[in-house]
Amino acid sequence: MYDVGTREQALALVAQGRSLNSVSKETGISRAAIRSWQTRLEPLPRMAPPSPGPPRDERAYAYLLGLYLGDGCISAHPRGTGHYLRIACADAWPGLIDACEAAMRAVNPARKAYRAQAQGYVSVVGYYAHWPDLFPQHGPGKKHERPIALEAWQQAIVDACPWEFVRGLIHSDGCRITNWTTRIVKGQHKRYEYPRYFFTNVSADIRRLYTDTLDSLGVEWAYCTRNGKPYNISVARRDSVALMDAHVGPKY
């Protein structure tokens, strides 16, 4: 693909009375290309292939959607119609990185993804023309500064694979920790430990997607406000933690 400046320079040589053959030998551009520029100077716009529709692997997509809403971004290729999907994964969780790459390969029709090492984290990257179609929440600016809502077809996938979606959200912006407190038993202080899940996201819309899905699964949750800001959502009741352990578990 030659830029407009290169095309104009070739045509300027032809305008001097030079033959197409001589201009071709000097510039390395084929005679056919120079001849076509005499009719149309501007390159034809590249046409993106038609959108393939919703992904076939719904389980992988639901998990990848959760990761994207937490730690993902989409950027356009500077010289083409394709896009890059990037998911940032901390080095501390190699199993999460493997799961992210496997999900991205399953969703990407090209079945390709690669890893880019950065300071303290790995970006799992996939190239595909239609990432914005698969993740229509993509847009300018930070996610918490714009509305985030699922399309009807996305919600249908989340309804069909709710645990995969919750797992992706926890793997991106959540954790499983062990809390402790003390109680007085027979006059003595006893240490009491219990597991707990936390999810933290500045976007109220993303937090609502998380809690709505927990509600559909029968998982009890509560806001854990810090400095007056309800960014943290806690799951601490024993039965609910057991459900989360069975389907999500700690990062690894």
Backbone bond lengths (Angstrom), bond angles and torsions (degrees), N, CA, C in turn:
res aa  C-N    CA-C-N  psi(-1)  N-CA   C-N-CA  omega(-1)  CA-C   N-CA-C  phi
1 M - - - 1.460 - - 1.530 108.48 -
2 Y 1.350 116.28 117.13 1.466 121.17 -179.94 1.523 109.22 -95.90
3 D 1.348 115.84 141.14 1.456 118.22 178.42 1.515 110.46 -76.76
4 V 1.335 115.12 170.71 1.468 120.32 -175.10 1.526 110.83 -64.09
5 G 1.334 117.97 -37.14 1.460 120.34 179.94 1.521 112.28 -60.89
6 T 1.329 117.31 -43.43 1.470 121.58 177.78 1.510 110.66 -62.67
7 R 1.303 116.61 -40.58 1.475 120.52 179.19 1.535 111.18 -64.07
8 E 1.326 115.60 -42.38 1.468 119.41 -179.40 1.524 111.29 -64.89
9 Q 1.331 117.28 -38.31 1.462 120.28 179.09 1.529 111.15 -64.85
10 A 1.339 116.35 -40.60 1.466 119.55 178.50 1.521 110.70 -64.89
11 L 1.322 116.96 -43.14 1.458 120.38 -179.79 1.532 111.76 -68.30
12 A 1.346 116.70 -29.88 1.464 119.95 177.44 1.532 110.12 -65.39
13 L 1.342 117.45 -36.45 1.465 120.76 176.71 1.526 110.80 -66.26
14 V 1.327 116.08 -39.96 1.468 120.12 177.84 1.527 110.00 -64.23
15 A 1.358 115.75 -38.32 1.463 120.19 -179.51 1.529 112.19 -65.73
16 Q 1.342 117.14 -19.76 1.461 120.79 176.77 1.519 112.46 -78.09
17 G 1.348 116.01 -1.83 1.458 120.15 -179.28 1.503 113.55 99.49
18 R 1.335 117.14 4.67 1.453 120.82 179.45 1.521 109.93 -72.83
19 S 1.313 116.34 150.91 1.462 120.50 177.10 1.526 110.16 -78.61
20 L 1.315 115.96 156.56 1.458 119.78 176.72 1.524 111.48 -59.59
21 N 1.353 115.29 -34.96 1.456 119.84 -179.24 1.537 111.07 -64.03
22 S 1.335 117.36 -44.50 1.463 120.15 -177.96 1.528 111.40 -69.80
23 V 1.330 115.92 -38.55 1.467 119.61 178.78 1.535 109.68 -65.69
24 S 1.306 115.37 -39.15 1.462 120.08 178.98 1.523 110.88 -62.61
25 K 1.348 117.86 -43.48 1.456 121.05 -179.71 1.521 111.38 -66.06
26 E 1.319 117.41 -36.11 1.465 120.81 -178.00 1.530 112.05 -74.22
27 T 1.320 116.79 -39.27 1.468 120.04 -174.08 1.527 113.77 -96.46
28 G 1.341 116.86 -18.17 1.445 119.83 -175.47 1.513 113.57 78.99
29 I 1.319 116.76 10.75 1.464 122.01 179.91 1.527 108.19 -98.36
30 S 1.310 117.19 139.51 1.463 120.28 -177.37 1.522 110.95 -65.55
31 R 1.343 115.07 151.11 1.470 120.23 177.65 1.523 111.09 -62.41
32 A 1.326 116.53 -36.85 1.470 119.96 -179.11 1.525 110.74 -62.20
33 A 1.349 116.32 -40.22 1.462 119.31 179.88 1.524 110.79 -65.93
34 I 1.355 116.36 -44.34 1.468 119.53 -179.97 1.523 110.36 -63.20
35 R 1.326 116.48 -40.95 1.463 120.41 179.18 1.531 111.48 -61.74
36 S 1.358 116.68 -39.73 1.466 119.95 -179.93 1.524 111.19 -68.52
37 W 1.351 117.32 -30.17 1.460 119.67 -179.91 1.525 111.27 -70.88
38 Q 1.320 116.94 -22.99 1.457 119.10 176.80 1.525 111.16 -66.78
39 T 1.321 116.07 -21.64 1.466 121.01 178.00 1.520 111.27 -95.97
40 R 1.336 116.04 -40.95 1.474 121.02 -179.58 1.516 109.08 -140.56
41 L 1.346 115.84 115.88 1.464 119.87 -178.36 1.524 111.82 -80.64
42 E 1.337 116.92 -43.63 1.450 120.99 -176.03 1.534 110.49 -72.11
43 P 1.347 117.85 137.55 1.465 119.68 176.53 1.517 110.88 -67.57
44 L 1.309 115.82 148.24 1.454 120.32 176.75 1.524 109.61 -68.10
45 P 1.339 117.76 140.11 1.466 118.92 179.20 1.521 111.20 -64.79
46 R 1.318 114.79 142.32 1.448 119.00 177.43 1.525 109.66 -73.68
47 M 1.288 115.87 136.31 1.457 121.13 -179.67 1.523 109.69 -102.71
48 A 1.308 115.48 124.15 1.462 119.42 176.95 1.517 109.49 -75.12
49 P 1.319 117.87 144.95 1.460 120.04 176.65 1.523 110.38 -62.86
50 P 1.321 118.12 154.82 1.468 120.05 -178.67 1.517 111.48 -62.12
51 S 1.330 115.93 149.30 1.459 120.73 -179.91 1.521 110.00 -63.19
52 P 1.327 117.07 135.38 1.459 119.99 -177.29 1.523 113.92 -79.35
53 G 1.340 118.50 -6.14 1.447 120.67 -177.13 1.518 111.81 87.65
54 P 1.332 117.64 -173.42 1.468 121.40 -178.17 1.524 112.01 -58.37
55 P 1.333 117.62 149.90 1.472 121.10 -179.05 1.523 111.46 -67.26
56 R 1.324 115.18 151.12 1.457 119.91 -179.90 1.520 112.29 -77.85
57 D 1.340 116.79 -37.94 1.456 120.74 -178.80 1.529 108.31 -85.60
58 E 1.323 116.47 91.25 1.459 120.64 -174.12 1.523 112.13 -69.79
59 R 1.319 117.93 -36.01 1.461 120.82 -179.79 1.528 110.58 -63.85
60 A 1.334 116.93 -46.58 1.460 120.80 178.72 1.527 110.41 -64.18
61 Y 1.333 116.67 -39.09 1.467 119.56 -178.43 1.527 110.78 -67.04
62 A 1.344 117.50 -43.13 1.464 119.98 -179.48 1.529 110.51 -59.70
63 Y 1.324 117.26 -41.76 1.461 121.34 177.90 1.531 110.64 -65.48
64 L 1.330 116.66 -45.85 1.465 120.79 -179.53 1.520 111.05 -65.18
65 L 1.330 117.78 -34.40 1.463 120.93 177.09 1.521 110.52 -62.37
66 G 1.344 117.03 -43.41 1.458 119.52 176.91 1.521 111.93 -61.23
67 L 1.327 116.62 -42.87 1.467 119.83 177.46 1.531 111.08 -63.24
68 Y 1.334 116.55 -42.69 1.462 119.94 -178.39 1.532 111.58 -62.52
69 L 1.333 117.02 -44.20 1.458 119.73 -178.51 1.528 111.15 -62.89
70 G 1.332 117.03 -28.70 1.453 119.40 179.04 1.509 113.86 -87.49
71 D 1.325 117.07 -56.11 1.467 120.92 -169.83 1.525 113.24 -129.27
72 G 1.317 118.06 24.44 1.460 120.40 -176.28 1.513 113.90 -111.10
73 C 1.322 114.78 158.94 1.461 121.41 174.38 1.526 108.72 -152.28
74 I 1.321 115.76 158.13 1.462 122.62 179.33 1.523 108.06 -125.46
75 S 1.322 116.03 134.95 1.465 120.80 177.96 1.516 109.34 -135.32
76 A 1.315 115.33 147.04 1.461 120.87 -179.05 1.520 110.84 -80.30
77 H 1.333 115.91 144.18 1.464 120.29 172.57 1.525 108.19 -67.08
78 P 1.334 118.66 132.81 1.466 120.26 -174.72 1.523 114.51 -65.15
79 R 1.345 118.43 -20.30 1.468 119.38 -175.83 1.528 112.08 -128.76
80 G 1.302 117.23 32.97 1.454 117.94 -179.42 1.511 111.68 -167.09
81 T 1.335 115.26 -173.88 1.455 120.64 -177.89 1.521 111.92 -94.08
82 G 1.328 118.60 -4.30 1.452 121.63 -176.81 1.517 112.82 -81.55
83 H 1.327 115.38 171.78 1.453 122.14 179.50 1.527 109.74 -136.34
84 Y 1.329 114.97 155.19 1.456 121.86 174.85 1.524 109.08 -107.12
85 L 1.325 115.86 131.14 1.457 121.77 168.92 1.518 107.44 -101.94
86 R 1.324 116.58 126.66 1.462 121.63 179.66 1.517 109.90 -123.39
87 I 1.319 116.30 130.03 1.453 122.62 174.27 1.521 108.13 -118.81
88 A 1.321 117.97 121.04 1.462 122.44 -179.69 1.525 109.50 -85.32
89 C 1.325 116.64 125.54 1.471 122.91 -178.50 1.525 108.99 -127.83
90 A 1.316 116.62 128.52 1.464 120.56 -178.32 1.525 110.77 -65.59
91 D 1.326 115.84 143.91 1.464 121.28 178.11 1.529 112.01 -58.54
92 A 1.333 116.87 -24.82 1.463 120.86 -175.46 1.523 113.03 -67.25
93 W 1.343 117.79 -14.66 1.456 120.98 -174.87 1.528 110.62 -122.96
94 P 1.326 118.64 75.61 1.472 120.83 -178.55 1.529 113.15 -62.96
95 G 1.336 117.47 -33.39 1.458 119.64 177.45 1.512 111.95 -65.47
96 L 1.330 116.86 -37.35 1.464 121.91 176.16 1.531 110.11 -63.19
97 I 1.322 116.64 -42.25 1.470 120.04 179.08 1.525 110.16 -60.67
98 D 1.341 116.33 -43.52 1.465 120.05 178.38 1.527 110.98 -61.85
99 A 1.346 116.41 -44.01 1.464 120.48 -178.55 1.521 111.22 -65.33
100 C 1.338 116.45 -38.61 1.467 120.68 178.59 1.520 110.69 -63.82
101 E 1.337 116.87 -46.69 1.463 120.08 -179.65 1.529 110.75 -63.05
102 A 1.342 117.19 -41.16 1.458 120.16 179.83 1.529 110.83 -62.85
103 A 1.337 117.25 -41.09 1.464 120.89 179.28 1.520 111.29 -66.68
104 M 1.335 116.69 -41.23 1.457 119.64 -179.63 1.524 111.14 -65.32
105 R 1.327 116.93 -40.65 1.461 120.15 176.86 1.531 111.17 -63.75
106 A 1.338 116.70 -37.28 1.462 120.37 -178.68 1.526 111.59 -68.99
107 V 1.335 117.00 -33.15 1.471 121.11 -177.57 1.522 111.45 -85.59
108 N 1.332 117.86 -36.50 1.455 122.54 -179.43 1.533 109.67 -71.42
109 P 1.339 119.31 120.71 1.470 120.30 -179.90 1.527 113.20 -56.53
110 A 1.345 117.59 -28.19 1.464 120.31 177.76 1.523 112.09 -76.03
111 R 1.351 117.34 -9.53 1.462 122.87 -179.63 1.527 111.90 57.94
112 K 1.332 115.94 34.46 1.456 120.21 -177.49 1.521 111.08 -123.76
113 A 1.333 115.38 147.18 1.459 123.85 172.91 1.522 107.11 -163.29
114 Y 1.306 116.49 155.00 1.462 119.53 177.70 1.523 108.76 -143.69
115 R 1.320 115.57 169.70 1.453 122.00 -176.69 1.527 110.59 -114.26
116 A 1.311 116.03 137.87 1.463 122.10 176.47 1.524 107.96 -121.83
117 Q 1.322 116.61 114.49 1.464 121.33 -177.54 1.518 110.59 -76.60
118 A 1.321 115.95 135.28 1.455 122.25 174.51 1.530 107.81 -130.34
119 Q 1.323 116.92 -174.34 1.461 121.16 -178.13 1.526 110.14 -71.84
120 G 1.321 117.37 102.11 1.449 121.51 175.77 1.518 115.89 86.61
121 Y 1.310 117.42 -3.20 1.467 118.90 179.68 1.523 110.45 -153.51
122 V 1.333 114.31 164.64 1.458 122.30 176.81 1.521 108.43 -116.70
123 S 1.323 117.11 133.39 1.459 121.00 170.96 1.525 108.20 -94.32
124 V 1.319 116.33 119.53 1.460 120.90 171.82 1.515 106.70 -88.32
125 V 1.340 117.01 123.41 1.452 121.88 -168.18 1.530 110.33 -124.63
126 G 1.319 115.58 137.23 1.458 121.41 173.80 1.516 110.14 -132.91
127 Y 1.329 116.93 139.29 1.467 121.81 179.15 1.522 108.96 -105.74
128 Y 1.342 115.92 130.19 1.466 120.82 -177.42 1.526 107.95 -164.39
129 A 1.316 117.29 143.18 1.465 120.90 -176.96 1.520 112.52 -67.59
130 H 1.321 117.87 -28.38 1.464 119.77 -168.29 1.520 114.45 -116.51
131 W 1.323 118.64 29.19 1.461 118.67 173.44 1.529 111.93 -57.18
132 P 1.350 120.82 -40.88 1.467 118.95 178.74 1.529 112.98 -62.76
133 D 1.336 117.70 -26.42 1.462 119.51 176.00 1.527 110.64 -73.28
134 L 1.331 116.80 -36.77 1.454 120.46 -179.89 1.527 111.88 -78.31
135 F 1.345 116.12 -25.31 1.460 120.32 178.12 1.531 108.43 -128.78
136 P 1.334 117.12 74.59 1.476 120.57 -176.61 1.528 113.60 -66.98
137 Q 1.321 118.10 -4.30 1.466 120.74 173.72 1.528 111.34 -72.71
138 H 1.328 116.54 -9.33 1.468 121.30 176.76 1.521 110.39 -60.26
139 G 1.309 115.99 140.06 1.457 120.75 178.05 1.512 110.21 -177.68
140 P 1.333 116.78 174.17 1.467 120.07 179.87 1.520 111.48 -70.32
141 G 1.312 115.57 148.75 1.451 120.32 176.60 1.518 113.49 84.08
142 K 1.325 115.49 -179.02 1.456 121.99 -178.06 1.529 110.41 -78.76
143 K 1.334 115.87 150.28 1.464 119.92 -176.03 1.521 112.16 -60.93
144 H 1.337 116.91 -37.73 1.466 118.27 -176.96 1.525 112.52 -75.28
145 E 1.327 117.07 -5.53 1.461 120.56 179.16 1.522 112.58 -101.53
146 R 1.323 117.29 5.61 1.462 121.30 177.35 1.525 109.22 -141.50
147 P 1.331 117.61 157.22 1.470 119.63 -179.14 1.529 110.83 -64.65
148 I 1.326 116.34 139.61 1.454 122.99 176.50 1.534 107.43 -123.45
149 A 1.309 116.01 116.67 1.466 121.24 178.04 1.523 108.38 -143.82
150 L 1.311 116.35 147.03 1.459 121.08 179.68 1.518 110.63 -83.56
151 E 1.337 115.64 142.93 1.453 120.22 169.57 1.530 108.76 -69.34
152 A 1.336 115.79 161.84 1.468 119.83 -177.55 1.528 111.49 -57.75
153 W 1.345 117.09 -40.07 1.467 119.76 -178.50 1.530 111.07 -70.31
154 Q 1.348 116.69 -30.98 1.463 119.40 176.03 1.523 110.89 -69.54
155 Q 1.322 115.62 -42.58 1.457 119.35 179.31 1.524 110.95 -62.61
156 A 1.330 116.24 -35.98 1.463 119.91 177.83 1.529 110.77 -63.26
157 I 1.340 116.76 -38.07 1.469 120.19 177.94 1.524 110.31 -68.77
158 V 1.330 117.39 -42.30 1.466 120.79 178.50 1.525 110.10 -63.17
159 D 1.330 117.14 -39.65 1.472 120.13 178.20 1.529 111.14 -64.18
160 A 1.336 116.18 -34.12 1.465 120.25 -179.88 1.530 111.94 -79.44
161 C 1.342 116.63 -29.20 1.481 121.03 -176.45 1.532 109.87 -132.20
162 P 1.331 117.83 59.94 1.469 119.31 -173.74 1.519 114.24 -66.00
163 W 1.333 117.83 -36.33 1.462 119.04 -178.12 1.516 111.91 -68.59
164 E 1.323 117.18 -35.14 1.472 119.74 176.87 1.528 110.23 -63.52
165 F 1.336 116.36 -39.69 1.465 120.51 178.77 1.527 110.31 -65.28
166 V 1.324 117.36 -47.36 1.461 121.08 178.60 1.532 110.45 -60.66
167 R 1.321 116.05 -41.21 1.468 119.91 -179.96 1.529 110.72 -61.94
168 G 1.330 117.60 -42.05 1.454 120.29 177.75 1.518 112.22 -63.12
169 L 1.332 117.30 -40.03 1.458 120.44 178.33 1.529 111.24 -66.08
170 I 1.333 117.04 -43.14 1.464 120.01 178.73 1.520 110.61 -65.61
171 H 1.332 117.29 -40.50 1.461 119.95 -179.77 1.526 112.02 -66.56
172 S 1.330 117.36 -24.30 1.460 119.16 179.09 1.524 111.49 -91.51
173 D 1.321 117.28 -53.55 1.466 120.61 -172.52 1.522 113.28 -124.39
174 G 1.319 117.07 23.62 1.455 119.24 -178.30 1.510 112.31 -132.41
175 C 1.329 115.75 -179.20 1.459 120.94 178.31 1.528 109.06 -164.11
176 R 1.316 115.02 162.36 1.467 122.47 171.05 1.517 107.02 -115.88
177 I 1.318 116.41 123.94 1.453 120.93 -177.00 1.530 109.69 -128.13
178 T 1.301 115.88 169.53 1.460 122.06 174.07 1.520 108.25 -111.38
179 N 1.313 116.45 112.79 1.455 121.68 176.02 1.530 109.95 -88.02
180 W 1.308 116.84 162.60 1.458 119.65 175.41 1.526 109.59 -145.38
181 T 1.295 113.79 153.63 1.455 121.18 175.97 1.522 107.75 -148.48
182 T 1.294 117.72 174.72 1.462 121.35 178.51 1.526 109.65 -121.48
183 R 1.308 115.00 145.44 1.457 121.81 175.59 1.529 108.48 -130.90
184 I 1.305 115.29 152.43 1.466 120.23 176.96 1.525 108.11 -93.07
185 V 1.311 116.20 113.76 1.458 122.49 178.66 1.530 108.39 -119.20
186 K 1.339 114.82 115.97 1.462 120.98 -178.20 1.530 111.56 54.50
187 G 1.320 113.57 41.08 1.458 119.05 175.53 1.511 114.97 82.76
188 Q 1.336 118.08 1.73 1.460 121.10 -179.31 1.528 110.70 -120.22
189 H 1.334 115.32 145.47 1.452 120.43 176.69 1.531 109.65 -76.64
190 K 1.314 115.92 125.29 1.449 121.78 177.67 1.531 109.75 -117.24
191 R 1.299 115.44 134.93 1.466 120.51 178.40 1.530 108.93 -82.12
192 Y 1.317 115.79 132.66 1.467 121.80 -178.77 1.524 108.48 -125.43
193 E 1.322 116.87 123.50 1.466 122.14 -179.83 1.533 110.64 -110.36
194 Y 1.327 114.98 146.69 1.463 119.07 177.64 1.534 109.08 -153.35
195 P 1.339 117.09 144.84 1.470 120.41 179.92 1.530 111.15 -78.53
196 R 1.318 113.71 156.64 1.462 119.66 -176.05 1.522 109.18 -155.42
197 Y 1.317 116.68 144.19 1.462 121.81 174.48 1.534 108.80 -107.05
198 F 1.312 114.84 137.26 1.460 121.39 174.67 1.531 109.54 -120.65
199 F 1.332 115.40 143.42 1.458 121.47 170.64 1.520 107.18 -132.26
200 T 1.321 116.33 129.04 1.462 121.31 -175.97 1.518 110.05 -128.74
201 N 1.325 116.40 122.09 1.466 121.06 176.48 1.519 108.59 -153.03
202 V 1.328 116.51 137.06 1.464 120.70 -177.30 1.523 111.51 -72.17
203 S 1.330 117.84 -26.59 1.464 121.32 -177.66 1.521 110.79 -75.90
204 A 1.329 116.72 120.46 1.463 120.76 176.68 1.527 110.83 -64.37
205 D 1.331 116.75 -33.51 1.464 120.30 179.91 1.525 111.31 -66.10
206 I 1.331 116.82 -43.04 1.464 120.19 179.87 1.530 110.08 -68.70
207 R 1.329 116.97 -39.43 1.469 118.69 175.78 1.521 110.79 -60.62
208 R 1.324 116.89 -37.68 1.465 120.32 -179.89 1.525 110.96 -68.45
209 L 1.309 118.04 -38.05 1.466 120.04 175.99 1.527 110.07 -60.63
210 Y 1.325 116.15 -39.50 1.465 121.12 178.62 1.527 111.14 -65.41
211 T 1.329 116.98 -51.25 1.463 119.82 -176.15 1.524 111.99 -69.36
212 D 1.326 118.03 -34.60 1.468 119.87 176.34 1.523 110.69 -61.67
213 T 1.341 115.49 -39.56 1.469 119.43 179.44 1.529 110.27 -69.66
214 L 1.336 117.46 -40.24 1.465 119.92 175.32 1.519 111.04 -59.53
215 D 1.329 117.09 -42.16 1.458 120.64 178.38 1.528 111.06 -58.73
216 S 1.334 116.48 -42.23 1.465 119.87 -178.88 1.523 111.87 -66.40
217 L 1.335 116.80 -21.60 1.460 122.03 -178.76 1.526 113.00 -97.09
218 G 1.322 115.77 -3.12 1.458 119.07 -179.30 1.514 113.99 77.89
219 V 1.323 117.29 23.31 1.458 122.12 178.87 1.531 108.86 -94.83
220 E 1.326 117.09 123.53 1.460 121.63 178.64 1.527 110.21 -81.59
221 W 1.299 116.66 139.35 1.459 121.98 -176.70 1.523 109.43 -142.21
222 A 1.316 115.89 167.36 1.462 121.18 177.83 1.516 108.86 -151.90
223 Y 1.329 115.58 150.50 1.459 119.88 173.02 1.522 109.40 -74.88
224 C 1.302 115.63 139.22 1.459 122.37 175.77 1.531 106.49 -117.99
225 T 1.327 115.92 89.78 1.464 121.38 -172.11 1.521 111.12 -76.03
226 R 1.321 115.17 133.13 1.455 121.19 175.90 1.524 109.02 -124.86
227 N 1.317 115.84 126.27 1.470 121.62 -177.93 1.530 111.24 55.21
228 G 1.332 115.24 34.51 1.458 120.35 177.51 1.513 115.04 77.47
229 K 1.345 117.87 6.88 1.462 121.36 -177.09 1.529 109.84 -113.77
230 P 1.347 117.57 122.87 1.470 121.29 -175.24 1.527 112.84 -85.80
231 Y 1.345 116.18 52.52 1.461 119.00 -177.15 1.527 112.35 -82.08
232 N 1.340 116.69 -18.38 1.461 121.10 -172.55 1.524 110.88 -106.43
233 I 1.324 115.62 132.02 1.457 121.81 177.35 1.521 107.79 -117.52
234 S 1.321 115.85 127.92 1.453 121.81 -174.49 1.519 110.90 -111.48
235 V 1.336 115.63 139.87 1.464 122.99 168.84 1.517 105.84 -120.25
236 A 1.334 116.14 111.29 1.459 119.59 -172.77 1.529 114.19 -130.07
237 R 1.314 118.36 -17.55 1.463 119.06 179.97 1.521 110.51 -66.45
238 R 1.329 115.10 141.90 1.467 120.56 -169.60 1.526 112.28 -55.84
239 D 1.328 118.02 -48.71 1.466 120.68 -177.51 1.526 111.48 -63.87
240 S 1.327 116.16 -38.65 1.457 119.57 -179.51 1.520 111.59 -70.59
241 V 1.329 116.42 -39.18 1.467 119.85 176.35 1.526 110.12 -62.83
242 A 1.335 116.58 -38.94 1.467 119.82 178.25 1.525 111.02 -62.08
243 L 1.335 117.14 -39.55 1.467 120.50 176.26 1.524 110.52 -62.65
244 M 1.327 116.30 -45.89 1.467 120.20 179.49 1.519 110.72 -63.40
245 D 1.312 117.71 -39.40 1.461 120.58 179.15 1.527 110.96 -63.82
246 A 1.322 116.80 -37.19 1.462 120.81 -177.83 1.519 112.55 -70.13
247 H 1.334 116.70 -29.25 1.463 119.45 -172.80 1.524 114.11 -116.68
248 V 1.320 118.39 -18.80 1.470 121.24 -176.40 1.529 110.16 -119.42
249 G 1.314 116.19 -65.92 1.457 120.57 -179.82 1.525 112.67 75.95
250 P 1.316 116.58 172.01 1.469 120.37 -179.93 1.526 111.29 -72.24
251 K 1.305 115.01 161.20 1.473 119.45 174.08 1.521 109.30 -65.83
252 Y 1.289 116.05 156.65 1.467 119.12 -176.67 1.534 109.91 -147.05
